[in-house]
């Protein structure tokens, strides 16, 4: 069958690649065309547009880049209409993908949505729109099933695809040597995959380095950038940047400073104590605080429904506060143990791997019934 996938950021590229791999196991002659990234491209098919040209996060940032976004939307719709896939698989990225879903539905295409939009966080009435334009919704967070049930919508809970990615990870035994790392204990810096995230968060992350000279700081580089891009933030510091090796980095890290998002959950799954940081445009933050109705921004805290990892948001995200929290998770044994104990509970709540395989089976089942 012909599968058209749309992923608009690094996490979507990861989940899209694992889903494509699972689809090929059931449908060896599968044809893929997609918006995505390097990981999806490695699975074969045709990469139409890279997510590096699409990832805008925040109310202000979206408004400032509206012309580019509208151009991408138009191009995506035209390409889908021209290719006429058997099924459209939308992966997260709701601001863009819900518009694509509406277009596809009006053109009688089967619409599957993998990784539910976070409508439980704000403007919950969007569920009514999702019911109209999405044929099958696959959820990856346990509490989402009951949420959608309250709105009279049946969804499929498939588990979390990050468990698949972590389970499939094979450590590079030469990671330390190949990246010329010292032998000091490592503090991993995960500043995100978008230019705006990196430029706002990385300077504060790096400013902490002088307080922890017994450790080596290592930056997880986003695949859409190169070393030269990161050099502008280093200020002459000798801090390594590793690419396509985030899981290797986490497997060696004693602690981490992590941008809010998927990486926060990945860090917990690797059992690395962390501090979560986030900064956005002041206008975006003001709007978000007015409309978002959730207690936490960290996925770990949301899933556990309590404060497991410290969240430093906007003005609280300062080198001083980051340094204070980092000192606690490294040097305060009781504090560190409490976080790790909560990670154990998180593992139980997350369940077992298999989200990609289950989603692939359901997509094929629903497509063949079409």
C-alpha positions as CSV (number, residue, x, y, z in Angstrom):
1,X,0.0,0.0,0.0
2,X,0.9,3.7,-0.3
3,X,1.6,5.4,3.0
4,X,1.9,9.2,3.2
5,X,3.4,10.3,6.6
6,X,3.7,13.8,8.0
7,X,6.2,14.5,10.9
8,X,7.3,18.0,11.6
9,X,10.0,17.7,14.3
10,X,12.8,15.5,15.5
11,X,10.7,13.3,17.8
12,X,8.2,12.8,15.0
13,X,11.0,11.7,12.7
14,X,12.1,9.1,15.3
15,X,8.6,7.7,15.8
16,X,7.9,7.9,12.0
17,X,11.0,5.9,11.3
18,X,10.1,3.2,13.8
19,X,6.6,3.0,12.4
20,X,7.8,2.7,8.9
21,X,10.1,-0.1,9.9
22,X,7.1,-1.9,11.6
23,X,4.8,-1.3,8.5
24,X,7.4,-2.9,6.2
25,X,7.4,-6.1,8.4
26,X,3.7,-6.5,7.6
27,X,3.7,-4.9,4.1
28,X,7.1,-5.6,2.5
29,X,6.0,-3.8,-0.7
30,X,5.0,-0.7,1.2
31,X,5.6,2.7,-0.6
32,X,6.4,5.7,1.5
33,X,6.2,9.4,0.8
34,X,6.7,11.8,3.7
35,X,7.5,15.0,5.4
36,X,10.1,14.0,8.0
37,X,13.8,13.8,8.6
38,X,17.0,11.7,8.3
39,X,15.7,8.7,10.3
40,X,12.6,8.3,8.1
41,X,14.7,8.8,5.0
42,X,16.9,5.9,6.1
43,X,13.9,3.6,6.0
44,X,13.3,4.3,2.3
45,X,10.7,6.1,0.3
46,X,10.7,9.7,-0.8
47,X,11.4,12.6,1.6
48,X,9.4,15.5,0.3
49,X,10.3,18.1,2.9
50,X,12.7,18.0,5.9
51,X,11.3,19.0,9.3
52,X,14.1,21.5,9.8
53,X,12.2,23.8,7.5
54,X,8.9,23.4,9.5
55,X,9.5,23.4,13.2
56,X,8.2,26.6,14.7
57,X,7.1,26.4,18.4
58,X,5.1,29.1,20.3
59,X,2.3,31.4,19.5
60,X,4.6,34.4,18.6
61,X,7.0,32.2,16.6
62,X,4.1,30.7,14.5
63,X,2.7,34.2,13.8
64,X,6.2,35.5,12.8
65,X,6.7,32.6,10.4
66,X,3.1,32.3,9.1
67,X,4.0,32.9,5.5
68,X,6.4,29.9,5.5
69,X,3.9,27.7,7.3
70,X,1.1,28.5,4.9
71,X,3.5,27.8,2.0
72,X,4.3,24.4,3.5
73,X,0.7,23.6,4.1
74,X,-0.2,24.4,0.5
75,X,2.6,22.3,-0.8
76,X,1.8,19.4,1.5
77,X,-1.9,19.4,0.4
78,X,-0.9,19.5,-3.3
79,X,1.6,16.7,-2.9
80,X,-0.9,14.4,-1.1
81,X,-3.6,15.1,-3.7
82,X,-1.2,14.3,-6.5
83,X,0.1,11.0,-4.9
84,X,-3.3,9.7,-3.7
85,X,-2.1,7.5,-0.9
86,X,-4.1,4.6,0.6
87,X,-3.7,6.1,4.0
88,X,-2.4,9.4,5.5
89,X,-0.5,9.0,8.7
90,X,-0.1,12.2,10.7
91,X,2.5,12.1,13.5
92,X,2.0,14.6,16.4
93,X,2.7,18.2,15.2
94,X,-1.0,19.3,15.6
95,X,-0.9,22.9,14.5
96,X,0.0,21.7,11.0
97,X,-1.3,18.2,10.9
98,X,-4.9,18.9,12.0
99,X,-5.2,21.3,9.0
100,X,-3.8,18.5,6.8
101,X,-6.3,16.1,8.3
102,X,-9.2,18.4,7.4
103,X,-8.0,18.6,3.9
104,X,-7.5,14.8,3.5
105,X,-10.9,14.0,5.0
106,X,-12.7,16.4,2.6
107,X,-10.9,14.5,-0.2
108,X,-12.1,11.1,1.1
109,X,-8.6,9.9,2.2
110,X,-8.3,7.6,5.3
111,X,-6.8,9.7,8.1
112,X,-4.8,8.0,10.9
113,X,-3.3,10.2,13.6
114,X,-0.4,8.7,15.6
115,X,0.4,10.5,18.9
116,X,-2.6,12.4,20.0
117,X,-2.6,16.2,19.9
118,X,-2.4,17.5,23.5
119,X,-6.0,18.8,23.5
120,X,-6.3,17.9,27.2
121,X,-3.9,20.7,27.9
122,X,-5.9,23.6,26.4
123,X,-9.0,24.3,24.3
124,X,-10.4,20.8,24.9
125,X,-13.3,21.5,22.5
126,X,-10.8,20.7,19.7
127,X,-11.8,17.1,20.4
128,X,-15.0,17.7,18.4
129,X,-13.0,18.7,15.4
130,X,-10.7,15.7,15.7
131,X,-13.8,13.4,15.8
132,X,-14.9,14.9,12.5
133,X,-11.7,14.8,10.6
134,X,-9.6,11.9,12.0
135,X,-10.7,8.3,11.3
136,X,-8.4,6.6,13.8
137,X,-6.5,8.1,16.7
138,X,-3.6,6.3,18.3
139,X,-2.7,7.5,21.8
140,X,0.6,7.0,23.6
141,X,-0.1,8.4,27.1
142,X,-2.2,6.2,29.5
143,X,-4.6,9.0,30.7
144,X,-5.6,10.0,27.2
145,X,-8.0,7.1,26.7
146,X,-10.2,8.2,29.6
147,X,-10.0,11.8,28.5
148,X,-11.3,11.0,25.0
149,X,-13.9,8.7,26.4
150,X,-15.4,11.6,28.3
151,X,-15.9,13.3,24.9
152,X,-17.6,10.2,23.4
153,X,-14.6,9.3,21.3
154,X,-13.1,5.8,21.0
155,X,-9.3,5.8,20.5
156,X,-6.6,3.1,20.4
157,X,-4.0,3.1,23.2
158,X,-0.8,1.7,21.7
159,X,1.8,2.4,24.4
160,X,4.7,4.8,24.1
161,X,7.0,4.5,21.0
162,X,9.9,5.9,23.0
163,X,10.0,2.5,24.7
164,X,10.6,0.9,21.3
165,X,13.4,3.3,20.5
166,X,15.1,2.8,23.8
167,X,14.7,-1.0,23.6
168,X,16.2,-1.0,20.1
169,X,19.2,1.0,21.2
170,X,22.6,-0.7,20.9
171,X,25.3,1.1,22.7
172,X,28.5,2.2,20.9
173,X,31.3,0.7,22.9
174,X,33.7,3.3,21.4
175,X,31.5,6.3,22.1
176,X,33.9,7.9,24.6
177,X,37.0,7.3,22.4
178,X,35.4,8.3,19.1
179,X,34.2,11.6,20.6
180,X,37.5,12.4,22.4
181,X,35.8,12.6,25.7
182,X,37.9,12.9,28.9
183,X,37.1,10.3,31.6
184,X,35.3,12.8,33.8
185,X,31.7,12.1,34.7
186,X,29.4,13.5,32.1
187,X,26.6,16.1,32.4
188,X,24.5,15.9,29.2
189,X,23.0,19.0,27.7
190,X,19.9,18.5,25.6
191,X,18.9,22.0,24.4
192,X,16.3,20.8,21.9
193,X,16.1,20.4,18.1
194,X,14.7,23.8,17.0
195,X,16.9,26.9,16.4
196,X,14.8,29.1,18.8
197,X,15.0,26.5,21.6
198,X,18.8,26.2,21.3
199,X,19.5,29.9,21.1
200,X,17.4,30.6,24.2
201,X,18.4,27.6,26.4
202,X,22.0,26.6,25.5
203,X,23.6,29.9,26.8
204,X,22.1,29.3,30.3
205,X,23.1,25.6,30.2
206,X,26.7,26.5,29.3
207,X,26.9,29.2,31.9
208,X,26.6,26.5,34.6
209,X,29.8,24.6,33.3
210,X,32.2,26.8,35.3
211,X,30.5,25.6,38.6
212,X,31.1,21.9,37.8
213,X,34.7,21.7,36.8
214,X,35.0,18.1,38.0
215,X,32.5,17.1,35.3
216,X,32.6,17.2,31.5
217,X,29.6,18.9,29.8
218,X,28.6,17.3,26.4
219,X,26.0,18.8,24.1
220,X,23.6,16.6,22.2
221,X,23.5,18.2,18.7
222,X,20.4,18.3,16.7
223,X,20.7,16.5,13.3
224,X,19.6,19.5,11.3
225,X,22.6,21.6,12.5
226,X,26.4,21.2,12.4
227,X,29.2,21.9,14.8
228,X,29.8,25.4,13.5
229,X,26.2,26.4,14.5
230,X,26.9,25.4,18.1
231,X,30.4,27.1,18.2
232,X,28.7,30.5,18.4
233,X,27.4,29.7,21.9
234,X,30.5,28.1,23.4
235,X,32.4,31.4,24.0
236,X,35.7,29.6,23.6
237,X,34.8,26.8,26.0
238,X,36.1,23.3,25.0
239,X,32.7,21.6,25.2
240,X,32.1,18.6,22.8
241,X,29.0,18.4,20.6
242,X,27.9,14.9,19.6
243,X,25.5,14.2,16.7
244,X,23.1,11.2,16.3
245,X,24.3,9.8,19.6
246,X,21.9,11.2,22.2
247,X,21.2,7.7,23.6
248,X,24.9,6.9,23.9
249,X,25.4,10.2,25.6
250,X,22.5,9.5,28.1
251,X,23.8,6.0,28.7
252,X,27.1,7.6,30.0
253,X,25.7,10.7,31.8
254,X,25.5,11.2,35.5
255,X,23.0,14.0,35.2
256,X,21.4,16.1,32.5
257,X,19.9,19.6,31.7
258,X,17.1,19.0,29.3
259,X,14.7,21.1,27.2
260,X,11.1,20.4,27.9
261,X,9.7,17.9,25.4
262,X,10.3,14.3,24.3
263,X,13.9,14.4,25.5
264,X,12.7,14.8,29.1
265,X,11.0,11.4,29.0
266,X,13.9,9.8,27.1
267,X,16.3,11.0,29.8
268,X,14.1,9.5,32.5
269,X,13.9,6.2,30.6
270,X,17.7,6.1,30.7
271,X,17.6,6.6,34.4
272,X,19.5,9.9,34.3
273,X,18.5,12.5,37.0
274,X,17.7,15.8,35.3
275,X,16.5,19.4,35.5
276,X,14.0,20.5,32.8
277,X,14.3,23.9,31.3
278,X,12.1,26.0,29.0
279,X,12.1,29.5,27.6
280,X,9.8,31.0,24.9
281,X,9.0,34.4,23.5
282,X,7.4,36.5,26.3
283,X,4.2,36.9,24.2
284,X,4.0,33.1,23.7
285,X,4.5,32.4,27.4
286,X,1.8,35.0,28.4
287,X,-0.7,33.4,26.1
288,X,0.2,29.9,27.2
289,X,-0.2,30.7,30.8
290,X,-3.6,32.2,30.1
291,X,-5.0,29.2,28.1
292,X,-3.0,26.1,29.2
293,X,-4.7,24.2,32.0
294,X,-2.1,21.7,33.1
295,X,0.0,21.6,36.3
296,X,3.3,20.6,34.6
297,X,5.1,21.0,31.3
298,X,7.4,18.0,31.7
299,X,6.1,14.7,30.3
300,X,7.6,12.8,33.2
301,X,5.6,15.0,35.7
302,X,2.5,14.8,33.6
303,X,2.5,11.0,33.4
304,X,3.3,10.6,37.1
305,X,0.9,13.4,38.0
306,X,3.3,14.9,40.5
307,X,6.6,16.8,40.6
308,X,9.3,14.3,39.9
309,X,11.8,16.5,38.0
310,X,12.3,20.3,38.6
311,X,10.9,22.6,35.9
312,X,12.6,25.9,35.4
313,X,10.4,28.0,33.1
314,X,11.1,31.4,31.6
315,X,12.5,33.8,34.3
316,X,13.2,30.8,36.6
317,X,15.4,29.4,33.9
318,X,18.6,31.0,35.0
319,X,22.2,29.7,35.4
320,X,21.9,30.2,39.1
321,X,18.7,28.1,39.4
322,X,20.0,25.5,37.0
323,X,23.2,25.2,39.0
324,X,21.4,24.8,42.3
325,X,19.2,22.0,41.0
326,X,22.1,20.3,39.2
327,X,24.1,20.3,42.5
328,X,21.2,18.7,44.3
329,X,20.8,15.8,41.7
330,X,24.5,15.2,41.7
331,X,25.6,15.6,45.3
332,X,22.5,15.2,47.5
333,X,22.1,11.4,47.8
334,X,18.6,11.4,49.2
335,X,17.3,13.9,46.6
336,X,18.9,11.9,43.8
337,X,17.6,8.5,45.1
338,X,14.1,10.0,45.4
339,X,14.1,11.0,41.7
340,X,15.5,7.6,40.6
341,X,12.8,5.8,42.7
342,X,10.1,7.9,40.9
343,X,11.7,6.8,37.6
344,X,11.2,3.2,38.7
345,X,7.5,3.9,39.2
346,X,7.4,5.7,35.8
347,X,8.8,2.6,34.1
348,X,5.9,0.5,35.5
349,X,3.4,3.1,34.4
350,X,4.8,3.3,30.9
351,X,4.4,-0.4,30.3
352,X,6.4,-2.5,27.7
353,X,7.7,-1.8,24.2
354,X,5.6,-2.5,21.1
355,X,3.9,0.8,20.2
356,X,5.3,0.9,16.7
357,X,4.3,-2.7,15.9
358,X,0.8,-2.3,17.4
359,X,0.2,0.9,15.5
360,X,1.4,-0.6,12.2
361,X,-1.0,-3.6,12.7
362,X,-3.9,-1.3,13.4
363,X,-3.1,1.0,10.4
364,X,-3.0,-2.0,8.0
365,X,-6.2,-3.4,9.5
366,X,-8.1,-0.2,9.2
367,X,-6.7,0.5,5.7
368,X,-7.7,-2.9,4.3
369,X,-11.2,-2.4,5.8
370,X,-11.6,0.9,4.0
